[in-house]
Amino acid sequence: MKTDWPKVIRSGSVTVKIYQVPNNGYPQHVISYYLGTRRVRKVITEFAEAKEEAERIAKRLSRGDQEALKLTGTDTLLWRSYWSLRREGLSPTTWESNRAGRTDAF
């Protein structure tokens, strides 16, 4: 009899697994992967979010971008905001000045 769990996400030679475990009668999803020789586990309630996070982790590991996995959620949000501004041709200081209603940006 074949079971549906764990779900396996692959990117290149990297494998990230998602396990479903019960917690007080509700399912939780544990993302499991290896960072070097250390096993890392993250718990996420919603499967869709867990799958998205597992895919992101697998892509970063396959690119050899282990340092990016150490960023916190706030760090990642700031990094994405910064590069979004750069793509629009704005520097963060220009954007802050415009947001504050100043025109003397440096």
C-alpha positions, 0 to 999 in steps of 0.5 A, spaced: 500 500 500 503 506 497 502 512 502 501 519 499 506 522 504 512 524 505 511 529 499 518 530 495 520 536 492 526 536 487 531 541 484 537 538 481 540 533 485 537 537 491 531 533 495 526 537 500 521 533 503 514 535 506 511 530 512 504 531 514 504 530 522 498 531 527 498 536 532 491 536 537 487 533 531 490 538 526 495 536 520 501 540 520 507 540 515 514 539 516 519 541 511 525 537 512 532 538 508 539 538 509 544 544 510 551 541 510 551 535 514 545 538 519 538 536 518 533 542 518 526 542 519 521 547 519 513 547 521 508 550 517 500 549 518 498 550 511 500 545 505 500 550 500 505 554 504 509 549 506 510 546 498 511 553 496 517 554 501 520 547 500 520 549 492 524 555 494 529 552 499 530 546 494 531 552 488 536 555 493 540 549 495 541 547 488 544 554 486 548 553 492 545 559 495 545 556 503 547 563 506 540 566 503 536 560 507 539 563 513 535 570 512 529 571 517 522 573 514 524 580 515 530 580 511 527 577 505 522 582 505 527 588 505 531 584 500 526 583 495 523 591 496 530 593 495 531 589 488 524 591 486 526 599 487 532 598 483 529 594 478 524 601 477 531 605 477 530 608 484 535 608 489 532 606 496 534 613 499 530 617 493 524 612 494 524 614 502 525 622 500 519 621 495 515 618 500 516 623 505 515 629 500 522 631 499 525 633 493 532 634 495 534 627 495 541 625 494 
